[in-house]
Amino acid sequence: RCENLVEVYFKLQQQVMAASTELGPELLARLLERFNEVLSSLVKSSFLVEKQPPQVLKTQTKFQASVRFLLGPQLLMAAPKPYMVRADMVTEKQARELELSKYSNTLSESTGEILHNTVALETNPTSGTCCANFKNVLLKKIKRCERKGSESVTEEKCAVLFSTNVTLTPSNVSIHLQVLSLPIVVIVHGNQDNNAKATVLWDNAFSDTERVPFVVAERVPWDKMCDTLNLKFMAEVQTTKGLLKDHYFFLAQKIFNDHSASPEDFQNRHVSWAQFNKEILPGRGFTFWQWFDGVLDLTKRCLKSYWSDRLIMGFISKQYVCKLLSMEPDGTFLLRFSDSEIGGVTIAYVIRGKDGSSQVENIQPFSAKDLSIRSLGDRIRDLGQLRNLYPNIPKDQAFGSHYNSECGGLG
């Protein structure tokens, strides 16, 4: 614990001072200088962001954050008045310069204007904590920096720098404390939210703990991407039912635009940031992430219980659906996420003619708006041509608990 280390530090310092005559002035000065360096390093590392600002931050929107000084209750006891902590926006370049200099230099210029950005660092005697709580902060505007190549504004990362100057007791040493938030993408309009979330997800999932701000790999192993998509899906939807191997196979075919490879072939591949959220999917008007995020949003809002009951196959291609259903009895159906629309779920079912021939039909995808008007369960009950959920579960048995929804599409 930091507190114990500080106690050890002051005891050692007292012992050195007690032996000052034996040590001599030159050695004493060197030891005291070294002591101050150790104390400074220890103190600076105990200044932490306790509550991070939102990683996608919209201008003209209030947000909250807090920083904590672990050693504050011990070292700031005799302060005549509270020290003030300041919050400033910094660019990735500024964050890098601060990190490389180990925070020895201070910020020259903020990259955005933050209102209510100065808060007292207060010690709570009851809890024994020393914190600055930013409860009413607002990013008024952002100053964009020059971007690299085809980089968009939603790929531009910045951070909030929290800083203060304190004088420690009893040593009377003045120290400048600084700490950076996690990387932030600043947006000015809600329609940028989707792409900003992609930048944050990629950074959070694939950056190294010890790195120069905010360097992250351009390409990552596909199996790591699978883990990330699975964790994101379960966290957003708030379900314990994650993605399955067949789902990963479909997603790999989609992101790599490769329908000839086997599941094993994809395991050794790497996926790039461009494939994730820069390149438009073939024949579509959106990227892989934009499509996947639409599925997340729809499932979270309208399909959570259906997904958790494993009633939705979801991540499956139209071609594979035809293969599965073409040999099944009349009225066999399954649910998949739309390929052609963002945030749609469609019902595929088989019609079998008297001559034994089969035809697979796909109902126009339902959006979150559609399902807020009438739930998926009630729509399935309404459709007389639907009989058994693939492979052979009677639809009333599968969806009975989802009928007569009184709360629209909450599922």
ABEGO torsion letter per residue (X at the ends): XAAAAAAAAAAAAAAAAAAAAAAEAAAAAAAAAAAAAAAAAAAAAABBBABBBBABBBBGBBBBBBBBBAAAAAAAAABABBBBBBBBBBBAAAAAAAAAAGGABBBABBABBBBGABBBBBBBAAAGBBBBBBAABBBABBBBBBBBEABBAAABBBBBBBBBBBBBOAAGBBBBBBBBBBBBBBBABAAAAAAAAAAAAAAAAABBABBBOBBBBABBBAAAAAAAAAAAAAAAAGBABBBBAAAAAAAAAAAAGBAABBAAAAAABBBBAAAAAABBBBGBABBAAAAAAAAAAAAAAAAAAAAAAGABAGBBBAAAAAAAAAABBBGBBBBBBBAABBGBBBBBBBBBBAAGBBBBBBBBBBBAAAAAABBAAAAAAABAABABBOAABBAAAAAAAABGBAAEAAX
